[in-house]
Amino acid sequence: MAGSGSGSSSTPCASCKLLRRRCAPGCVFAPYFPAEEAQRFAMVHRVFGASNVSKMLQEVAPARRADAVSSLVYEASARVRDPVYGCVAAISSLQQQVSQLQMQLALAHAEILICVQPPPPPPPGHPPAAAPQDEQHILLNAHHQLMLQDACLKQESMWT
């Protein structure tokens, strides 16, 4: 691909094209922002600035630069979508989904335990319960309520 790895003069990288400068050999942006992906660089430039991105890339080992660029593009994209929280909003949303799924899983486990366990025998001298299904339903509802209350109390702040 011309210009994408060497900074050749035939096709400038997205950075040099956007900044209207000649793409020099050894351009730090060329391997990571080819001309066809101008939108990616424009977003990163808008959020972080070309000079800052250049400094960051030069501080990162060449073997890790592709990962650094990927992270910068992700964060810039998140900042464009949500200027206040950026990728923290996505992380918070995912944490909330995990919490909800954990609660659903705990409730499912509780339902399985109630359905699988045989009902305890009545104490000696007491007549058997007339409707064990009703008792199980009441216990299940009570257990659900306790699980929901416990889950609500355990909710932690997204900032801790």
C-alpha angles and dihedrals in degrees: 000000000000116000096000099102109017104035091241119183095238096075120011119218119255091263096052091042093052094043090045097233136126113271103237124205107270093029105171092218099048099083093049105034110043118187092257090062099055092137092061093054093043090056094047091046091050093053103034107015125241094259093054092046090050091052092047093050093049090053092053121081111256091243090059099042095093089057091047091051090048090053093047092050091049093048092045091050091050091047091051090052094042113016094186104047104016113180091351087076090056092046091049092049091050092048089052091050091050090050092050092047091049089053091049090049092051090050091049090050090050091051091049092050092050092048095045100044115082115237113262115257115257115262114265112277095021122107115244116263113271096224116023090177090062091050091050090049091051092047092048092051092047090048091050090051092050092047091050092048091048092049092049092049092049094053106123129203115265088231096063 
